[in-house]
């Protein structure tokens, strides 16, 4: 069986909220995603990571572009990178891209279906809500105390 996960992460990969802010934003997430198909409550996981973790879009990933030369980056390179850091996270997001050998950071790559990196994540499992609107994202960021991004994964 496959799952869809809609994740909310801070726009700054290193930033983490305090518990009170996390509780406030989870309450708003519950209001915005009242139930999955069939009236079942959605599962919401809140995670604080010790180091930066990848928050990828799973099978939704269609393309990765280089911000330096605009070439397409092989998704197999990306998959190998995620696998290499799945247990210990990322000490740095600095990377040498395989297309042109230039130096950039993983969060600046051009992902077709958003991907991100974070030390804090709110994951909503199998929500009926496909995406949060710009207004909803702004409200979530206000409650959290930091701007947020959303990532939708199909796994």
NUZA-592403 format. One line per field, with one value per residue: residue number from 1; residue in one letter; x, y, z of N, C-alpha, C in turn. Coordinates in Angstrom, 3 decimals. Example, Ala and Ser with C-alpha at 12.3 -4.5 7.8 and 13.67 -1.06 7.14 Angstrom:
// residues 2
pos = c(1 | 2);
code = c(A | S);
n.X = c(13.190 | 12.850);
n.Y = c(-5.690 | -2.250);
n.Z = c(7.800 | 7.080);
ca.X = c(12.300 | 13.670);
ca.Y = c(-4.500 | -1.060);
ca.Z = c(7.800 | 7.140);
c.X = c(13.200 | 12.900);
c.Y = c(-3.300 | 0.030);
c.Z = c(7.800 | 7.870);
// end
This chain:
// residues 155
pos = c(1 | 2 | 3 | 4 | 5 | 6 | 7 | 8 | 9 | 10 | 11 | 12 | 13 | 14 | 15 | 16 | 17 | 18 | 19 | 20 | 21 | 22 | 23 | 24 | 25 | 26 | 27 | 28 | 29 | 30 | 31 | 32 | 33 | 34 | 35 | 36 | 37 | 38 | 39 | 40 | 41 | 42 | 43 | 44 | 45 | 46 | 47 | 48 | 49 | 50 | 51 | 52 | 53 | 54 | 55 | 56 | 57 | 58 | 59 | 60 | 61 | 62 | 63 | 64 | 65 | 66 | 67 | 68 | 69 | 70 | 71 | 72 | 73 | 74 | 75 | 76 | 77 | 78 | 79 | 80 | 81 | 82 | 83 | 84 | 85 | 86 | 87 | 88 | 89 | 90 | 91 | 92 | 93 | 94 | 95 | 96 | 97 | 98 | 99 | 100 | 101 | 102 | 103 | 104 | 105 | 106 | 107 | 108 | 109 | 110 | 111 | 112 | 113 | 114 | 115 | 116 | 117 | 118 | 119 | 120 | 121 | 122 | 123 | 124 | 125 | 126 | 127 | 128 | 129 | 130 | 131 | 132 | 133 | 134 | 135 | 136 | 137 | 138 | 139 | 140 | 141 | 142 | 143 | 144 | 145 | 146 | 147 | 148 | 149 | 150 | 151 | 152 | 153 | 154 | 155);
code = c(X | X | X | X | X | X | X | X | X | X | X | X | X | X | X | X | X | X | X | X | X | X | X | X | X | X | X | X | X | X | X | X | X | X | X | X | X | X | X | X | X | X | X | X | X | X | X | X | X | X | X | X | X | X | X | X | X | X | X | X | X | X | X | X | X | X | X | X | X | X | X | X | X | X | X | X | X | X | X | X | X | X | X | X | X | X | X | X | X | X | X | X | X | X | X | X | X | X | X | X | X | X | X | X | X | X | X | X | X | X | X | X | X | X | X | X | X | X | X | X | X | X | X | X | X | X | X | X | X | X | X | X | X | X | X | X | X | X | X | X | X | X | X | X | X | X | X | X | X | X | X | X | X | X | X);
n.X = c(0.840 | 0.475 | 1.416 | 0.567 | 2.212 | 2.042 | 4.189 | 5.247 | 7.770 | 10.318 | 11.511 | 14.210 | 16.699 | 18.084 | 16.603 | 14.620 | 11.535 | 10.165 | 8.540 | 5.959 | 5.279 | 5.293 | 3.146 | 1.049 | 1.021 | 0.457 | -2.154 | -3.460 | -2.925 | -4.443 | -7.001 | -7.058 | -6.807 | -9.035 | -9.787 | -9.207 | -10.056 | -13.103 | -13.585 | -11.718 | -9.503 | -6.581 | -3.148 | -0.704 | 2.629 | 5.180 | 8.438 | 11.628 | 14.812 | 18.211 | 20.239 | 20.350 | 17.851 | 16.779 | 13.823 | 12.016 | 10.192 | 9.539 | 8.186 | 7.108 | 9.052 | 10.221 | 12.231 | 15.511 | 17.178 | 20.181 | 21.281 | 23.376 | 24.335 | 22.017 | 21.531 | 20.076 | 20.024 | 20.952 | 18.559 | 19.250 | 21.718 | 20.846 | 19.189 | 21.142 | 22.619 | 20.718 | 20.319 | 22.865 | 22.889 | 20.748 | 20.645 | 22.281 | 21.816 | 22.476 | 25.440 | 26.319 | 24.958 | 26.335 | 27.509 | 29.037 | 27.990 | 27.125 | 26.849 | 28.191 | 30.264 | 30.326 | 30.086 | 27.507 | 24.541 | 22.466 | 19.845 | 19.420 | 19.132 | 17.125 | 14.208 | 11.761 | 8.824 | 8.582 | 11.310 | 13.009 | 14.979 | 15.463 | 15.464 | 13.262 | 10.019 | 6.648 | 4.590 | 1.899 | -0.071 | -1.519 | -3.458 | -6.592 | -6.392 | -4.686 | -2.643 | -1.409 | -2.743 | -1.332 | -2.120 | -2.801 | -0.293 | 1.087 | -0.308 | 0.315 | 3.094 | 3.113 | 2.031 | 3.992 | 6.182 | 8.073 | 8.802 | 7.392 | 7.676 | 6.192 | 6.100 | 5.172 | 4.923 | 4.919 | 4.883);
n.Y = c(-1.181 | 2.242 | 5.506 | 8.940 | 11.854 | 14.930 | 17.372 | 19.894 | 22.209 | 24.299 | 27.218 | 27.712 | 25.385 | 24.757 | 25.726 | 25.406 | 25.130 | 26.029 | 23.838 | 24.794 | 26.454 | 24.510 | 22.911 | 24.755 | 25.111 | 22.520 | 22.249 | 24.013 | 22.726 | 20.417 | 21.558 | 22.408 | 20.064 | 18.061 | 15.336 | 12.210 | 10.534 | 8.828 | 9.602 | 9.119 | 10.045 | 11.964 | 11.014 | 12.653 | 13.403 | 14.738 | 15.843 | 16.383 | 16.772 | 15.864 | 16.580 | 18.038 | 16.752 | 15.079 | 15.940 | 14.572 | 14.214 | 11.687 | 9.299 | 11.259 | 12.873 | 14.317 | 15.628 | 17.009 | 20.019 | 21.803 | 24.653 | 26.137 | 25.529 | 24.887 | 22.356 | 19.059 | 16.966 | 13.711 | 11.619 | 9.306 | 9.836 | 11.572 | 9.826 | 7.994 | 9.705 | 10.389 | 7.869 | 7.384 | 9.138 | 8.533 | 7.514 | 9.144 | 11.820 | 15.159 | 16.776 | 18.976 | 20.956 | 21.522 | 20.778 | 19.187 | 19.421 | 16.886 | 17.453 | 19.838 | 20.098 | 22.167 | 24.090 | 24.129 | 24.234 | 21.670 | 22.468 | 24.442 | 23.294 | 22.700 | 21.372 | 19.367 | 18.879 | 19.776 | 19.460 | 19.287 | 20.312 | 19.801 | 20.393 | 20.136 | 18.849 | 18.573 | 16.034 | 15.027 | 12.349 | 10.816 | 12.893 | 14.446 | 16.914 | 18.376 | 20.343 | 23.072 | 26.348 | 29.555 | 31.460 | 29.761 | 28.589 | 30.872 | 31.419 | 29.094 | 29.439 | 31.804 | 30.899 | 29.063 | 30.666 | 31.134 | 31.315 | 28.856 | 25.883 | 23.555 | 20.064 | 17.466 | 14.099 | 10.955 | 7.748);
n.Z = c(0.000 | -0.729 | 0.496 | 1.080 | 2.072 | 3.559 | 4.345 | 6.621 | 6.913 | 8.418 | 6.648 | 6.905 | 7.087 | 9.483 | 11.618 | 14.587 | 16.361 | 19.646 | 22.023 | 22.635 | 20.435 | 18.436 | 19.300 | 18.964 | 16.169 | 15.315 | 16.265 | 14.530 | 12.091 | 12.497 | 12.425 | 9.759 | 8.319 | 8.669 | 8.257 | 6.630 | 3.550 | 3.900 | 6.450 | 8.445 | 11.020 | 10.351 | 10.613 | 12.448 | 12.619 | 14.591 | 14.451 | 15.816 | 14.684 | 15.360 | 13.619 | 10.313 | 8.266 | 5.275 | 3.570 | 1.449 | -1.698 | -2.391 | -4.604 | -6.174 | -7.253 | -10.144 | -11.553 | -11.153 | -11.115 | -11.883 | -10.153 | -11.062 | -13.730 | -14.982 | -15.977 | -16.108 | -13.290 | -12.497 | -11.100 | -9.816 | -8.643 | -6.653 | -5.166 | -4.243 | -2.627 | -0.643 | 0.478 | 1.532 | 3.643 | 5.244 | 7.845 | 9.473 | 8.851 | 7.556 | 7.919 | 6.642 | 3.993 | 1.768 | -1.483 | -4.303 | -7.490 | -9.878 | -12.600 | -13.571 | -11.856 | -10.089 | -7.001 | -4.635 | -2.608 | -1.237 | -0.694 | -2.533 | -5.008 | -7.918 | -7.543 | -9.064 | -8.045 | -4.904 | -2.578 | 0.553 | 3.432 | 6.877 | 10.440 | 11.859 | 11.563 | 10.537 | 9.784 | 7.876 | 7.460 | 4.700 | 4.035 | 3.126 | 2.176 | -0.366 | -0.865 | 1.087 | 0.991 | 0.021 | 1.936 | 4.063 | 4.551 | 5.386 | 7.761 | 9.219 | 9.441 | 10.954 | 13.383 | 14.061 | 14.277 | 12.382 | 8.877 | 6.641 | 4.534 | 2.225 | 1.570 | -0.505 | -0.395 | -2.080 | -1.162);
ca.X = c(0.000 | 1.240 | 0.969 | 0.898 | 2.588 | 2.194 | 5.054 | 5.513 | 9.106 | 10.779 | 12.261 | 15.628 | 16.897 | 18.638 | 15.730 | 13.670 | 10.675 | 10.007 | 7.389 | 4.701 | 5.007 | 4.954 | 1.780 | 0.115 | 0.903 | -0.228 | -3.590 | -3.947 | -2.880 | -5.625 | -8.169 | -6.985 | -6.853 | -9.884 | -9.928 | -8.892 | -11.205 | -13.763 | -13.810 | -10.714 | -8.588 | -5.248 | -2.061 | 0.235 | 3.879 | 6.033 | 9.785 | 12.796 | 16.011 | 19.458 | 20.948 | 19.462 | 17.355 | 16.104 | 12.373 | 11.879 | 8.836 | 9.361 | 7.952 | 6.664 | 10.190 | 10.286 | 13.455 | 16.334 | 17.967 | 21.337 | 21.117 | 24.562 | 24.404 | 20.650 | 21.434 | 19.332 | 20.866 | 20.448 | 17.873 | 19.965 | 22.708 | 20.067 | 18.802 | 22.341 | 22.944 | 19.752 | 20.602 | 24.115 | 22.678 | 19.449 | 20.764 | 22.987 | 21.458 | 23.440 | 26.221 | 26.364 | 24.204 | 27.261 | 27.655 | 29.564 | 27.008 | 27.785 | 26.710 | 29.217 | 31.316 | 30.264 | 29.718 | 26.254 | 23.976 | 21.352 | 18.571 | 19.299 | 18.845 | 15.793 | 13.458 | 10.431 | 8.091 | 9.460 | 12.032 | 13.610 | 15.864 | 14.965 | 15.675 | 11.925 | 9.042 | 5.298 | 4.180 | 0.482 | -0.166 | -2.723 | -4.491 | -7.440 | -5.871 | -3.553 | -1.624 | -1.855 | -2.716 | -0.357 | -2.655 | -2.666 | 1.132 | 1.428 | -0.878 | 1.121 | 4.351 | 2.874 | 1.887 | 5.272 | 7.169 | 9.091 | 8.192 | 7.415 | 7.527 | 5.492 | 6.621 | 4.197 | 5.601 | 4.184 | 5.799);
ca.Y = c(0.000 | 3.479 | 6.592 | 10.320 | 12.588 | 16.365 | 17.830 | 21.314 | 22.385 | 25.694 | 27.577 | 27.595 | 23.987 | 24.609 | 26.321 | 24.561 | 25.876 | 25.445 | 22.902 | 25.549 | 26.843 | 23.278 | 22.535 | 25.709 | 24.860 | 21.229 | 22.512 | 24.594 | 21.650 | 19.569 | 22.289 | 22.505 | 18.718 | 17.360 | 13.890 | 11.607 | 9.925 | 7.849 | 10.177 | 8.676 | 11.112 | 11.832 | 10.849 | 13.760 | 13.142 | 15.908 | 15.319 | 17.244 | 16.017 | 16.401 | 17.163 | 18.288 | 15.552 | 15.314 | 15.776 | 14.488 | 14.006 | 10.281 | 8.963 | 12.441 | 13.560 | 14.159 | 16.178 | 17.887 | 20.887 | 22.467 | 26.111 | 26.766 | 25.380 | 24.568 | 20.991 | 18.090 | 16.121 | 12.349 | 11.329 | 8.207 | 10.524 | 12.061 | 8.659 | 7.496 | 10.687 | 10.209 | 6.588 | 7.517 | 9.979 | 8.232 | 7.240 | 10.165 | 13.164 | 15.953 | 17.731 | 20.156 | 20.836 | 21.831 | 19.649 | 19.400 | 18.818 | 16.018 | 17.935 | 20.810 | 20.087 | 23.384 | 23.989 | 24.751 | 23.519 | 20.794 | 23.170 | 25.351 | 22.557 | 22.958 | 20.113 | 19.363 | 18.510 | 20.308 | 18.689 | 20.225 | 19.833 | 20.413 | 19.781 | 20.054 | 18.490 | 18.106 | 15.172 | 14.667 | 11.124 | 10.575 | 13.917 | 14.767 | 18.228 | 18.128 | 21.367 | 24.247 | 27.575 | 30.547 | 32.026 | 28.746 | 28.497 | 32.061 | 31.226 | 28.069 | 30.084 | 32.742 | 30.102 | 28.420 | 31.698 | 31.104 | 30.925 | 27.415 | 25.325 | 22.277 | 19.001 | 16.376 | 12.856 | 9.729 | 6.661);
ca.Z = c(0.000 | -0.774 | 1.360 | 0.753 | 3.278 | 3.376 | 5.438 | 6.834 | 7.478 | 8.402 | 5.440 | 7.262 | 7.474 | 10.838 | 12.624 | 15.321 | 17.281 | 20.974 | 22.095 | 22.608 | 19.049 | 17.708 | 19.686 | 18.348 | 14.735 | 15.155 | 16.449 | 13.279 | 11.091 | 12.751 | 11.922 | 8.302 | 7.740 | 9.621 | 8.092 | 5.337 | 2.888 | 4.751 | 7.769 | 9.404 | 11.396 | 9.792 | 11.574 | 12.386 | 13.331 | 14.806 | 14.665 | 15.960 | 14.310 | 15.903 | 12.482 | 9.184 | 7.572 | 3.998 | 3.509 | -0.009 | -2.206 | -2.747 | -6.010 | -6.915 | -7.849 | -11.594 | -12.116 | -10.336 | -11.969 | -11.288 | -10.134 | -11.638 | -15.195 | -15.402 | -16.501 | -15.319 | -12.449 | -12.445 | -9.835 | -9.155 | -7.795 | -5.512 | -4.372 | -3.565 | -1.591 | 0.452 | 1.117 | 2.281 | 4.827 | 5.845 | 9.278 | 10.237 | 8.435 | 6.810 | 8.711 | 5.782 | 2.753 | 0.679 | -2.394 | -5.650 | -8.389 | -10.861 | -13.976 | -13.951 | -10.849 | -9.290 | -5.580 | -4.239 | -1.471 | -1.617 | -0.618 | -3.679 | -6.236 | -8.463 | -7.475 | -9.663 | -6.856 | -3.848 | -1.577 | 1.495 | 4.489 | 8.107 | 11.750 | 12.439 | 10.533 | 10.859 | 8.679 | 7.906 | 6.661 | 3.899 | 4.198 | 1.988 | 1.793 | -1.249 | -0.593 | 1.825 | 0.196 | 0.498 | 3.182 | 5.110 | 4.882 | 6.169 | 9.101 | 9.881 | 9.775 | 12.064 | 14.616 | 14.360 | 14.578 | 11.322 | 7.597 | 6.381 | 3.196 | 2.242 | 0.720 | -0.622 | -0.792 | -2.343 | -0.831);
c.X = c(0.884 | 0.604 | 1.332 | 1.162 | 2.772 | 2.969 | 5.187 | 6.873 | 9.441 | 11.568 | 13.773 | 15.865 | 17.388 | 17.662 | 14.806 | 12.830 | 10.756 | 8.726 | 6.049 | 4.310 | 4.615 | 3.532 | 0.750 | -0.066 | 0.236 | -1.739 | -4.191 | -3.943 | -4.100 | -6.895 | -8.216 | -7.091 | -7.708 | -10.026 | -9.570 | -10.168 | -11.795 | -13.945 | -12.819 | -9.797 | -7.225 | -4.243 | -1.078 | 1.445 | 4.675 | 7.415 | 10.795 | 14.000 | 17.233 | 20.300 | 19.942 | 19.129 | 16.719 | 14.611 | 12.059 | 10.450 | 8.599 | 9.197 | 7.447 | 7.809 | 10.277 | 11.622 | 14.175 | 17.191 | 19.100 | 21.114 | 22.287 | 24.569 | 23.044 | 20.513 | 20.576 | 20.328 | 20.192 | 19.804 | 18.504 | 21.051 | 22.037 | 19.684 | 19.974 | 22.739 | 22.010 | 20.035 | 21.854 | 23.928 | 21.374 | 19.533 | 21.343 | 22.672 | 22.608 | 24.130 | 26.333 | 25.512 | 25.064 | 27.480 | 28.327 | 28.614 | 27.702 | 27.764 | 27.867 | 30.375 | 31.337 | 29.844 | 28.442 | 25.785 | 22.747 | 20.012 | 18.370 | 19.076 | 17.398 | 15.032 | 12.093 | 9.603 | 9.051 | 10.062 | 12.662 | 14.482 | 15.453 | 15.444 | 14.347 | 10.942 | 7.715 | 4.830 | 2.729 | 0.304 | -1.538 | -3.822 | -5.352 | -6.967 | -4.632 | -2.378 | -2.233 | -1.772 | -1.648 | -0.818 | -2.526 | -1.209 | 1.579 | 0.905 | -0.091 | 2.465 | 4.219 | 2.763 | 3.214 | 6.323 | 8.284 | 8.397 | 8.366 | 7.293 | 6.739 | 6.091 | 5.532 | 4.903 | 4.584 | 5.179 | 5.088);
c.Y = c(1.242 | 4.520 | 7.917 | 11.032 | 14.047 | 16.879 | 19.340 | 21.409 | 23.873 | 25.979 | 27.541 | 26.178 | 23.779 | 24.999 | 25.282 | 25.431 | 25.296 | 24.595 | 23.634 | 25.956 | 25.623 | 22.838 | 23.449 | 25.431 | 23.505 | 21.408 | 23.110 | 23.552 | 20.738 | 20.243 | 22.299 | 21.155 | 17.816 | 15.858 | 13.438 | 11.054 | 8.851 | 8.348 | 9.741 | 9.850 | 10.873 | 11.675 | 11.995 | 13.412 | 14.439 | 15.391 | 16.454 | 16.365 | 16.679 | 17.085 | 17.340 | 16.972 | 15.963 | 15.076 | 15.778 | 14.157 | 12.584 | 10.081 | 10.150 | 13.142 | 13.264 | 14.595 | 16.981 | 18.697 | 21.532 | 23.981 | 26.850 | 26.718 | 25.045 | 23.190 | 20.138 | 17.217 | 14.760 | 12.078 | 10.152 | 8.767 | 10.995 | 10.899 | 8.072 | 8.412 | 10.540 | 8.922 | 6.673 | 8.294 | 9.656 | 8.005 | 8.395 | 11.594 | 13.856 | 16.936 | 19.053 | 19.897 | 21.170 | 20.579 | 20.118 | 18.679 | 18.034 | 16.562 | 18.841 | 20.877 | 21.312 | 23.116 | 24.770 | 24.048 | 22.745 | 21.518 | 24.155 | 24.630 | 22.807 | 21.637 | 20.282 | 18.364 | 18.886 | 19.232 | 19.711 | 19.521 | 20.537 | 19.660 | 19.681 | 19.775 | 18.109 | 17.335 | 14.752 | 13.505 | 10.999 | 11.609 | 14.038 | 16.076 | 18.013 | 19.049 | 22.418 | 25.453 | 28.516 | 31.171 | 31.039 | 28.580 | 29.689 | 31.932 | 30.178 | 28.654 | 31.062 | 31.994 | 29.475 | 29.441 | 31.754 | 30.733 | 29.427 | 27.118 | 24.020 | 21.337 | 17.918 | 15.152 | 11.776 | 8.595 | 5.318);
c.Z = c(0.000 | 0.141 | 0.726 | 2.066 | 2.896 | 4.585 | 5.425 | 7.507 | 7.501 | 7.124 | 5.672 | 7.773 | 8.909 | 11.945 | 13.269 | 16.250 | 18.694 | 20.976 | 22.008 | 21.194 | 18.226 | 18.025 | 19.030 | 16.856 | 14.472 | 15.324 | 15.173 | 12.160 | 11.264 | 12.255 | 10.393 | 7.602 | 8.622 | 9.430 | 6.706 | 4.731 | 3.791 | 6.177 | 8.833 | 9.731 | 10.769 | 10.923 | 11.356 | 13.245 | 13.407 | 15.192 | 14.783 | 15.644 | 14.941 | 14.837 | 11.346 | 8.471 | 6.248 | 4.169 | 2.015 | -0.400 | -2.687 | -4.242 | -6.827 | -7.639 | -9.346 | -12.163 | -11.048 | -11.298 | -11.191 | -11.297 | -10.785 | -13.167 | -15.812 | -16.045 | -15.575 | -14.550 | -12.324 | -11.084 | -9.105 | -8.225 | -6.511 | -4.592 | -3.603 | -2.412 | -0.389 | 1.216 | 1.994 | 3.586 | 5.557 | 7.347 | 10.080 | 9.840 | 7.718 | 7.751 | 7.962 | 4.555 | 1.542 | -0.166 | -3.685 | -6.594 | -9.502 | -12.291 | -14.396 | -12.950 | -9.964 | -7.853 | -5.312 | -2.972 | -1.923 | -1.601 | -1.768 | -5.009 | -6.641 | -8.554 | -8.139 | -8.874 | -5.732 | -2.946 | -0.633 | 2.508 | 5.759 | 9.344 | 12.499 | 11.312 | 11.170 | 9.632 | 8.878 | 6.934 | 6.011 | 4.119 | 2.942 | 1.360 | 0.912 | -0.943 | 0.300 | 0.896 | 0.759 | 1.817 | 4.339 | 5.524 | 5.723 | 7.601 | 9.884 | 10.314 | 10.932 | 13.386 | 15.039 | 14.786 | 13.559 | 10.017 | 7.330 | 4.889 | 3.330 | 1.204 | 0.684 | -1.191 | -1.105 | -2.142 | -0.854);
// end
